[in-house]
């Protein structure tokens, strides 16, 4: 036997998905999160898997080759404002780089409540009194023009340690050009305070712009001090239970890193949970031979939207994290405050607003009966008949329709509208917010949404997604069989991956050999890292990208570059791809070749494949009758009025079943709503594919 | 006012369209930022853009410089006034303008490009953006002309002109423009970005019309304008009726330091506001004049954030408001007064803010009364050769991150930017040192620059740098607020004023080879640089300037001592100031409050004040 396990630790649940590497069979389990002792919740989920397979945990783990873990652990620290205590060392004169956050205050329509995270007493990542300056200076060419002052370093480190910091971040000006001073400080800390974690910017992210480099280095300290201790307890616990390898961590880039040898900073694991969802969508799309996918993950408080175009998930390199700009290759996931728990309210307009405030799990939606008075999207779902109040989470949570109706009626009173109109309005506003996010990742980035397969998952995704298809002309909506543990599943479909980049402005026309040698340099570094992670050569592959711009511009546009030896023609095709992409982003006729084009950044993704079998199919061999899964019927709201709608048991789906809208599929973790004019078919993996009736 | 109009559009469709409009503005903002070449766009966010409805009413502002709101409006209106009949406005037109005298910003450097959006042959909307240019031709690189006595010396002045006619670039105008400015390559890229943003936004509005119909789109705009107007009027009604007056002074006329009076009278009557600047000094042959467009721009830049909390910022705000000033006064200057450094505009803004906040202080919204923010945007413009031997033009605007004024019950935000441009950004030091021949010695919080008070103002900033890898750099200094301070509320203290200092002939390069000095460490005497003047940096010279703090609210000796302790711990306030001004005695090591000594010191401060009282009533 041989297994791989994906574990996604979220705020409320730990999701675990097990893949049998021989049969391709999947198993899914959920255990409550245990934020105070994270490894316990994880072990509980693993035990549940073992129970399901009627195996002792030790036996299961002894046969497990990979445990891949993704986490949003730092989120809790941000929400509860209990960030780890981190000290920072900077060049003399520039300790305020981080608190300044490079600018004024984020644009606001309410100046009295304006805040700046960097100077806020509760929001500052590092308060000024934990930032120390040292005398030293490197110039823009990397020349040392003022030596590192040893006594300054000793004093700074001593004071920070006395202030009981858990880690020290170091970011000196121009260290990415000349890291000597940072290395010396790192060495000093390691020698004199081996128990204090130290992280230097020239190792974490050697790129220009000291603000973003500082942010990324401090974030690395946060993640390392948060993840490392529990990863250690978890590893010990797993080892005791006969798991033989090191744990793999999911990264926000959508790739997996090995954890044993600290070759990859933990900052790459920031908020890695959601990236699993995107990778899972990419994989399931691949089963359908689909390369253009829009993934939509709708949970209790938010919806994450992301695009995969031509087989490649879209990336961003300068994400904004709680107001701070970092440099980190992460999947481009747009998150909006639209989830099942999003609260509907009336502003002074009056217009009906939905979110971004969420009722959370407690008190939760009004229909939970835990004291929530305000109507949420879930309440509207219950009111409109989509959600079966006695089969929410498979009946584990009993919903009260009367409380949902009461909350909606109160809002209707404020708006002087009919409750039904208001409930339908909550849906419409919520959907329009989601559609705007979908427009943002497609149309506004120059991609045609009509080409994409929409993949919807998360507890609330399948309830709402089919309503979103028509606005953007999306023809297909697929609900994957792992819909409520899709991120953990996605970890299992990801490759090992390390990202490398370097900046070398190179005007076009340029020597293909020179460009090629830059990529080869990065690929060599990548190959060494893959070797350390024990990836055999035949499992390795390398993807190349270049960032180009018109000369004089500051911001770049990224395009893929072919592998192997580059010639003039290959470089020419890269330049053409840049101009095409540029015009797609910024409008036809905006290309500006007169000013010249230059390569700026060169990037390589060094990847290693895991052994993965084809997923087990569940072919029935005959054309089954959907009536076999029929549960009953109820009144559901579609196209302006309530209609009698058949309901089906979503846990009894068999390949080939066909459901004509309107229809409701009640699964344990979610409810699939198929509106009129849409038709759904179950495939051999038990995915549900919703299409327009007339496209069939 | 259109109170009687029956609202046909439902609250749900309205919300949907409102959000879409906002998305369009956000998208335009990013296009301009990501395609541009100038740091003013890519780093400092010194541009704005917006969307107008079919009646040329401003619907949605994108970007951060609120004062550009009026600029865009003036360009769209003048485009139609001057070109609407002959030759007419056509689909695909891109109309540029930078004439502060009618169609433009506060000075010729603000260049706007606007474009009509057609739907089935009818104009249903306008889009546009306006941004400060690196150069606009004329006598001084960078466009700030100290010696100008007429606007004709200040570079190019475009009334609305079609840069694109029916979708086709006018090569003649394009070539003419680029031939007359100093950084044609960079500025051409910037303009292309502005054109792209208009094109994309136009397409988005057309898609919106496809989906909802142009009538519903216009109706949504009408309702949004009415909503803003109605809400603003209700807030104005809450202000006590009366006439509020304030006087402020610009400190320099371009040639020498002298006080130029700017007087504002605000009449609050029912639900209307009238700003009048009678009593303001006459225009003068120096570059600090403000035009009528500039005056409106500045007033709304203060009024909208002050009274417009939580409502859409659109043309609805202009309906209950009038702004007047005698023709030929310094804030309503006539041709040929030069206007490249319209610093009297900052004073008009602050005078108006002071009136609004006096009224707010005595209303139900008294918690929203706001002491003065940093009173202007310090600008240093440099030129010379960069470290690579190419001509350099350096708009150095790091002083922009001064402090916010306090509110009753709330401190001002530290390093907040200015009220008319909140989201201003400074370039990273590494970015600046790559593109400019600079070496920075420091950029940090200016300690004790906050206006003290029971609620204190936000802290300001201080910067020191030298020319590096270049034989010489020349600069124009544009500053003010050296002699006079911002207004305060309820006995607060004003924020830190602005300084520009120069130390000549230091051996800084030599010295740093062993020991990196700061500005303070350099023993040479600090020379003052005139608030509007030219200066040069030669090897060995170090320049220092500040961005001021915000002003305080309430008496500093009423400030919660624990907050003062925190301010000291967070290094915004010195131990000495804590004791001298706030009357708080702290243990120098633990920073714990000594309550007994604090009480004694605060009593002492009260006695000192009594002793220094001249006997004149306040």
Interface residues (C-beta under 8 A of the other chain):
Chain A: X92 X93 X94 X95 X96 X97 X99 X100 X102 X103 X104 X105 X106 X107 X108 X109 X110 X111 X112 X114 X115 X116 X119 X121 X127 X128 X129 X135 X136 X137 X139 X140 X145 X146 X147 X149 X173 X174 X208 X209 X210 X211 X212 X346 X347 X348 X349 X350 X351 X352 X353 X415 X417 X425 X428 X429 X432 X433 X436 X439 X440 X444 X550 X551 X552 X553 X554 X555 X585 X586 X587 X588 X589 X590 X592 X595
Chain B: X10 X11 X12 X14 X15 X16 X18 X19 X20 X23 X27 X31 X33 X34 X35 X36 X37 X39 X42 X43 X45 X63 X64 X185 X186 X188 X189 X192 X193 X195 X196 X199 X200 X203 X227 X231 X305 X306 X308 X309 X310 X311 X313 X367 X368 X370 X387 X400 X401 X404 X407 X410 X413 X414 X415 X416 X417 X418 X419 X421 X422 X423 X424 X425 X426 X428 X429 X430 X431 X433 X434 X439 X440 X441 X442 X443 X444 X445 X461 X464 X468 X509 X512 X513 X514 X515 X516 X518 X566 X569 X570 X571
